[in-house]
Amino acid sequence: MKTIVRSIFTLSAFTFLERLLGFVFKIYLSRELGATLLGIYQVAFSFFMVLLTLTTSGIPLIVSKRTAKCRAEKSDLCEEYTISTAALILGVTISIGIIVAIVLLRGLIAQMFADPLSMTLVLLMLPSLLFSSVYSAFRGNLWGRQKYTIVSILELIEQICRIVICILLFVFGFDKIMSTALSMSLACLISASACVAVYIKHGGRLMSPKGEIKPLIKSSTPVTLSRAASSLIASLTSIAVPFILMGLGKSNSEAMYIYGYSVGMALPLLYIPLTFVGSMAFVMIPTLSRAVAVKNDSSVKMQISRAISVAIVLGGIFIPVFAAIGTDIGVFLYDNADAGKFLAFSAWLMVPIAVENITSSMMNSLELELKALINYIIGSIALFAFIFISGKRFTIELLAVGMGISFTLSSALNIIAMRKIAKFKLDFLFAALKTAALIAPAFFVVKWLYAILPLPALFRIAISAAVGVLFMTAGCFLFGTLKIEYFFNKKEKRVNNA
């Protein structure tokens, strides 16, 4: 059987490739659409993500956990197909209901957006809900069976299809912002079809969902609400920030420009280095769920403690690079210095983002979905309270500060909740302090190296960034915040094979 680490590295490789393609595509879109249109699209996309979360977020997670539990307990394998069928019926029903509701209420909803074009984009993306509900039902089964490579390939296919379709629509002269939205629906159709084919090929089938739909609703609702809360906060922020900026004297186009370069261009860059953290969260849900199911307390404690430490370190490793040459990265990638300045200012957000990501995933594995939802809501309240307190002094940089406060608070509450169940060590606090101590010297190394290299911008950025990351990584290994046994551990392998 593959070890957790091998699965994480395999998944990370695919996820990195997927995000790299998405990153390049984002740069392409940013240059084709410009910051203002990108801001309009980002508002529509944030609202659409709330709908998508309500449709699919909790279902695949519960299906994967139930599938993993069935196999760990060597239960009747037919049960996992019953669960998948129930997930399919539930997801399709919810998605159709949401699509009908949005179409009927489109006039009222459009009034929420600073620019009415956002509503048109939402309508073009709506079919994705139906296709994604089909995809998520069968993806959950493959995920629970630890078919990580297959799932990663399917998601990579979706990303590639979206890029190709969007570029083709551009080439043939279709409206660019409309094509951007439409390409999502078409790509989701292709990935859903591929997922159905793979599910059937690996022995999957449809069975009577009798007795499974109500339990699935009960189990998935807390997860869905938790994920929906996250998407809803992002959507409310995307709607509120342009209006706040307009209330402070900015025009509609100026407000959309500011939101576009910050949230549309800069913030996505912060998530790219966190690919490994996302992969770790993806793999840990079934493995941690399995350890909980067989009551392997030592494995539960070790997985939680190490995961938080690694999340902190991986987030911290890239802070010096973005902080030191973020402005230059923004100019090189987007030809937008404002995006680069916001990237440099927000670099520290990678740590709270990484920790919140991994702790919320582990909360789901420990059956603490509702508590995770409450913790996230508390953090979100802190975000909006901070924005409200800022008043007329509000700037887009203060949005980043508020986000950091929100992620940190919800992460802390998650850790407190998990420690009540698993008394894991607080080693991650020392990892945080040691990583923080390395950031300043790494920052000056990157800054100095970028300044003295007599090379084109691409090579200066690449070399400076690589040296900065290597400096931080070497320091983390030297200080013991990263250890070789985290990645090659025989004891961990025995646990997984138990």
C-alpha positions, 0 to 999 in steps of 0.5 A: 500500500502507498504511504501517506507521503507518497500519495501526497507527493503524487497528488502534489505533482498533479495539483501543482501542474493544474495550478500552474496551468491555472496560473498561466491562464490567469495571467493570460486572462488578466492581460486580455480582460484588464483589471476592471473586467477581471474585477467584474468577473471575480465578483460573479465568480465569487457569487457562483462559488457560493452556489457551487459549494451548496451543490457539491461541497459536503457530498463528495467529502461524506461519500469519501469518508463513508467509502474509506470507512467501509473498506477499513471495516471490510464492510459490504462494498455494495454499500459504497455504491449505494452511497454514491447513487444517493449522492448523485440523486441528491446533488442533481436535485439540489443543482436543478433547484438552485438553477431554477431559483437563480433564473427566476430571481435574476433581476433581484440578484443583479441589483446586488452587484456593482456592475450588472454584467456580473449577473450575466456571467453568473447565468453562463456559469449556472450549467456547471452546477448540474455537471459538477453535481454528477462529477462530485458524486463519483469523485467522492467514491474514487477519493475514498478508495484512494484513487488520488491519481485518477481524481487528479487526472480528471481535474487536470482534464477539466483545467486543460479543457477550460483553457483550450475552450476559452482560448478558442472562443477568443480566437474565433472572436467571441466576447472575451468576458462572456467566453471566460464564463461559458468555458467553465460550463463546457469544461465541467461537462467534459470532466463530468462525462470523463468521471462517469466513464472512469467510475464505471470502468473501475467497477462502480455502478448505480444501486438503489439509494434507499435508506441513504439519502436522509443520512447523507443529507444529515452528514453532509449539511454541516460540511456544506454549510461550513464550506458555503460559509467560506464561499459566502464570506468571499462573495459578500466581500466581493460585493461589499468591497467595491461598494465601500470603495465607491462610497469613499469616492471611487468611481465604479471602474476605479473600484473594480480596478482595485478589486481586480488587481488585488483579489483577482490578480495578487491573492491567487498567487499566494495559493500557488505555493500552498499546493502541497498543503492542499494535497496534504488536506486532500489525502488526510481526510480519508487517512485520518478518518480511517485512523479515527475509525480504528481508534489508532490514537497515536496515529491521530495525534501524530498526523494532526501535529505534523500536519499543522507544523508542515502547513506553517513551514510551507506557508512561511517558506515563500513569504520572503520571496513575495515580500521582497520582490512582489512588486516586480513579480506583479509588473512582470506577470500582469504589467501591473505594479499595483497588483505587485505591491498588494502581493508584497504586502499580503505575503504573510497571509500564506501562513494563516491560509495554510493553517486554516486550510489544514485544520478545517480539513482535519476537523471534518475527519474528526466529525467536528464539521459543525464546530468548524462552521461555527469557528469559521463564522466567528473568524468571518465576523471578526473580518467584517467587524475590522472592516466596519471599524476601519470606516473611512480609513479603509483601503484594500490593504486593510482587507488583507489585514482583516483576512489574516485576523479571520484565518488566524482566529478560526484556525486557533479555535479549530486547534483548541477544539481538536486538542479536546479530542486528541491531546497532541503536542503543540510542537507547531508553536516552535515551528512557527517561531523558528520559521519566523526567525528565518524570514528576515534574513531570507528577505534581505538575501532575495532583495539583494540578489535581485538587485545585483543580478545583471539579467532579464527580469524573468531570470532575476525573479526565478533565481532570486525566488529559488535561492530564497526558497532554498535558504528557508528550506535549508534553515527549516531543516537545520532548525528542526522544523522540517524533518526527514522522518516527516517524509519517510517514516516506517512507523507511519507506513505500519500505521497506514497498513493497519 
